[in-house]
Amino acid sequence: MRNAERAEAMSEPDLKKRTKAFALRILKLVDNYRAACRAKSTADFIAKMGIVEEEADETLFWLELLEESRFVSAAKLPAIKQEANELIAITVASIKTARSNRAADSAFRTPNSALE
């Protein structure tokens, strides 16, 4: 079945459910980032930012599906897809920086520094 045929086969209630699910995924992305901001340690921050990365990538995936299914005009998506890509890049950079900082911190510690 071609994309256009699939688009026609989907009922209005189905599309409403899918777009609502998409919006909820975006909210989950924002919620996960806020949780990362409240991380209790560098390891916790890295783990939570990993979830943010996954959610942002999944959001981009859904944007691509909406575009390819032609449920949303391709002309309406470039800006939001670019924003999703930029947020993913920022998230990945944050994770790399946190990992690098964690490694640098542990390199400067002496074996007895944990006792101080």
N, C-alpha and C positions, 0 to 999 in steps of 0.2 A: 504494500500500500504506500503510495506517495505521501509526502508531507501534507500536501493540500487536502488529500482524501482523509488523512488522519485528523486534520483540523476540523473538517466538516463533520466527521463521525463523533467528535467529542461534544457532549451536551453542555449547555450553559451551566447547569449545576456542577458538572465535573470540572469545568474550567474555573468556576468560582472557588471550588475546594482546592484546586492546584495553586491558584494565585494566592489564596489565603495561607496555604502551607508554605509557599515561598516567602511571604511577608513574615511569617513566624520564624523561619530560618534566619532572616536578617536580624530579627530581634534577638535571637539566640546568639548570633555573632556579637552583637553589641554587649549583651549580658556577659558572655565569656571574656571579652576584653576588660570589662569593668572588674570582673573577678581576678583577672591577671594583675590589675593595678593594686589589688589588695593582697597580693601574694605574701606569704609569711617567710619565704626564703627565695634565694636565687633559683634553686631547683624547682620550687613550686611555681615561680614565675615562668620558667622555661616550659614546664609541663602545661600550664594554662595557656601560654601563648601558642603552644603546639595545637591546642584545641581551637584557638582563634584562627590559626592558619588553615586548619581543616574546614572550619565553618565558612571562612571566606572563599576557599577554593570550591566548596560545594555550592555556595551562592553563585559564583561565576559559572559553574556547571549548569545551574538552573537558568541563568540568563542566556547561556548558549542554547539550551533546549527551547526556551521561549522563542528565541530568534529563528532557530532551524524549523520549528513547528509552524512558524508564521502566525502564532497567537499574538505576537507583538511585532509591530513594524520594526524592521531592522534599523530604520533611521532613528528610532527612539532609544536605541541601546548603546551606541558607542560611548557616550559620556559615563553611563553607569558601569559599563564593562571596564572602562579605563580606570575608574575609581576603585573597582574591585581588584583589578590587577595591581594598582598602586598600594592598596591596603595590604595585599598579600606580600608584596615586596618589602614594605615597611615592617610587617610582622616577622618575616624571615630575617631581615637585618637585625631586628631587636633580639631575636632568639640567638643569632650568631654573636652579637655583642655581649649578651648575658653569658653565653658559654665561654667566650674569650675572657671576660672579666672574672668569671669563676675560676678558670684555669690559671689566670695571672695571680689571683688571690691565693690559691693553694700553692703556687710555686714560691711565694714569698714567706709562707709559714714554715716555721721550724717544727720538728716532731714534738717538741714540748710546748709549743705555743697554745695548744688547746687547753693546757692546764692553767694558763695565766688568766 
